[in-house]
Amino acid sequence: NIKYWKRYVDDIFCIWDSSDQELDFFLEEINSIQPHIQFTMERGNLSLNYLDLTIQLVAQGTSLTPRFEIYRKPTFTGVSIHGSSLHPRQHKMAVIHAAINRIQKLPLDPAAVKKEILNIQKIADLNGLKVDVNMLLRRKSLLDTLSSSVSLPPPPSMPFLGRLSVLLAKELERLNYKVGFYPLTSVKSLSRLKDQIPKCNQSGVYRLTCGICA
């Protein structure tokens, strides 16, 4: 009865071709194998949200064809690093580039692509990022085509110091050097909620006595 079965970590996507009664019996059977591993089930009929996708089965003639859309949970806010914060622009744009990369990797139909571009533009506006998502998508598609046969090493990293770092990166680009940045401050460096443990009380091996050496 299982026509399709794929698992990602603890999420399983299954296409079942039989009655609901047999499906309930199947769920009982797999839950009886190991008491500490219990499965729950969500019936989707012809549409189901799985990971970050909405998967639909659309009738075309006498057969069903899958159609995909981007899915975001109702708790998704879209809030990321704001455009006014002291972070490298690459970090601020990471949420936008990740969403654009997902458009390129997934087999979305034109309507779903158009809908997702509008959603990405809303995320950019919410975080104060002045970007044209359509232009970024076209540019990334062109760059991927041009660099598909070229493997480049990862860029070196430097601390981000604001405008000076941007100017330095531009000067280095003239010499064909691309630079990555990392922020000087992080939540960990700004706040230490845990008390420091003295070194003598920390776990580890501090001294080994050798039976051969004196």
ZIJO-V339976 format. One record per residue. RES is the residue in three letters. OMEGA is omega in degrees with one decimal (none if undefined). NEAR is the number of other ideal C-beta (glycine too) atoms within 10 Angstrom. D_LAST is the distance of its C-alpha to the last C-alpha in whole Angstrom. Layout:
((RES;OMEGA;NEAR;D_LAST) (RES;OMEGA;NEAR;D_LAST))
This chain:
((ASN;179.8;11;72) (ILE;-180.0;10;69) (LYS;-178.2;9;70) (TYR;-177.7;10;67) (TRP;177.9;10;63) (LYS;-178.0;10;61) (ARG;170.5;9;57) (TYR;-175.1;9;55) (VAL;-178.5;6;52) (ASP;176.4;7;54) (ASP;-178.0;9;58) (ILE;175.6;13;60) (PHE;-175.1;15;63) (CYS;171.0;17;66) (ILE;-172.9;16;69) (TRP;-177.5;16;71) (ASP;176.8;10;74) (SER;-174.8;12;76) (SER;176.3;10;77) (ASP;179.5;9;75) (GLN;177.8;8;76) (GLU;177.6;12;73) (LEU;176.7;16;71) (ASP;178.4;11;71) (PHE;178.1;11;70) (PHE;179.2;17;67) (LEU;178.0;14;66) (GLU;-178.2;10;66) (GLU;-177.6;9;64) (ILE;177.2;13;61) (ASN;178.9;14;60) (SER;-176.6;9;60) (ILE;-177.2;8;58) (GLN;-176.4;8;55) (PRO;-177.4;7;56) (HIS;176.8;4;53) (ILE;-177.3;9;54) (GLN;-179.6;10;58) (PHE;168.1;12;60) (THR;-173.0;6;63) (MET;173.8;14;66) (GLU;178.6;7;68) (ARG;-177.8;8;71) (GLY;-174.8;16;72) (ASN;-179.0;7;75) (LEU;179.5;10;76) (SER;-177.6;12;74) (LEU;174.1;17;70) (ASN;-179.7;14;67) (TYR;-174.5;17;64) (LEU;-178.8;10;61) (ASP;-179.3;13;63) (LEU;163.9;17;66) (THR;-176.4;16;69) (ILE;-180.0;18;70) (GLN;172.0;17;74) (LEU;-174.0;16;76) (VAL;-179.8;12;79) (ALA;173.7;9;82) (GLN;-175.3;9;83) (GLY;-179.5;6;86) (THR;-177.5;5;85) (SER;178.0;8;81) (LEU;-178.8;13;79) (THR;179.0;10;77) (PRO;176.0;12;74) (ARG;-172.5;17;74) (PHE;171.7;15;71) (GLU;176.2;19;70) (ILE;179.0;18;68) (TYR;173.6;14;67) (ARG;-178.6;15;65) (LYS;178.7;7;65) (PRO;179.5;4;67) (THR;-179.6;5;64) (PHE;-178.2;11;64) (THR;-177.1;8;65) (GLY;-177.8;14;64) (VAL;179.2;10;62) (SER;178.2;19;60) (ILE;-175.3;19;58) (HIS;-178.1;12;62) (GLY;-179.1;16;63) (SER;-176.7;9;63) (SER;-179.4;12;59) (LEU;177.5;11;57) (HIS;175.4;18;55) (PRO;-179.6;23;55) (ARG;178.3;14;59) (GLN;179.8;15;57) (HIS;179.5;16;55) (LYS;-176.7;20;59) (MET;-175.5;19;60) (ALA;-178.9;14;57) (VAL;179.7;18;60) (ILE;-178.6;19;63) (HIS;178.9;14;61) (ALA;179.3;11;59) (ALA;177.9;20;63) (ILE;178.1;21;64) (ASN;179.5;13;62) (ARG;176.5;15;63) (ILE;-176.1;18;66) (GLN;-174.6;12;66) (LYS;-174.3;8;63) (LEU;-179.8;15;66) (PRO;-178.8;8;69) (LEU;175.1;19;71) (ASP;-174.9;12;75) (PRO;-179.6;7;77) (ALA;179.4;10;78) (ALA;177.4;18;74) (VAL;179.8;15;73) (LYS;179.0;11;75) (LYS;-178.7;14;75) (GLU;177.3;21;71) (ILE;177.1;17;72) (LEU;179.0;9;74) (ASN;178.8;15;71) (ILE;178.7;25;68) (GLN;176.8;16;71) (LYS;177.9;12;71) (ILE;178.7;19;67) (ALA;179.9;23;67) (ASP;-179.9;13;70) (LEU;-177.6;13;68) (ASN;175.9;20;65) (GLY;179.8;12;67) (LEU;-178.5;19;66) (LYS;-177.9;7;69) (VAL;172.7;18;69) (ASP;-173.2;11;72) (VAL;178.7;21;70) (ASN;179.7;12;73) (MET;178.3;9;72) (LEU;179.5;18;68) (LEU;178.6;19;69) (ARG;-179.0;11;71) (ARG;-179.2;12;68) (LYS;177.0;15;65) (SER;178.5;13;67) (LEU;179.8;10;68) (LEU;178.5;10;65) (ASP;178.9;11;63) (THR;-177.3;9;66) (LEU;-174.7;9;65) (SER;-176.9;10;61) (SER;-178.0;8;61) (SER;-177.4;6;60) (VAL;178.1;6;58) (SER;-177.5;6;54) (LEU;176.8;7;53) (PRO;178.8;6;49) (PRO;-177.9;7;49) (PRO;174.9;14;50) (PRO;-176.8;10;47) (SER;177.7;11;47) (MET;175.7;15;47) (PRO;-178.7;10;48) (PHE;-177.7;21;51) (LEU;178.8;14;53) (GLY;-173.7;10;57) (ARG;179.3;7;59) (LEU;179.8;9;57) (SER;178.8;15;55) (VAL;179.9;13;58) (LEU;179.2;10;60) (LEU;179.3;14;56) (ALA;178.7;20;56) (LYS;178.8;10;60) (GLU;179.9;10;59) (LEU;178.4;15;56) (GLU;177.2;11;59) (ARG;178.1;7;61) (LEU;178.7;6;58) (ASN;174.0;6;57) (TYR;174.8;11;54) (LYS;-172.6;12;54) (VAL;170.7;17;52) (GLY;-177.2;14;51) (PHE;170.5;20;50) (TYR;-177.7;13;48) (PRO;179.0;15;49) (LEU;-177.8;10;47) (THR;176.0;10;48) (SER;178.7;9;47) (VAL;-179.8;6;48) (LYS;-178.5;8;44) (SER;-178.7;9;44) (LEU;-175.0;7;47) (SER;175.0;7;46) (ARG;-175.1;8;43) (LEU;-177.4;5;44) (LYS;175.7;5;41) (ASP;178.7;6;39) (GLN;177.3;7;36) (ILE;177.0;9;33) (PRO;-176.2;7;30) (LYS;-178.4;8;27) (CYS;-180.0;6;25) (ASN;-179.6;6;27) (GLN;179.7;9;28) (SER;179.5;5;26) (GLY;178.5;5;23) (VAL;-176.2;5;19) (TYR;-178.7;7;18) (ARG;175.5;4;14) (LEU;177.3;5;12) (THR;-178.8;5;9) (CYS;-179.6;6;7) (GLY;-179.1;4;7) (ILE;-178.5;4;7) (CYS;179.0;5;4) (ALA;none;3;0))
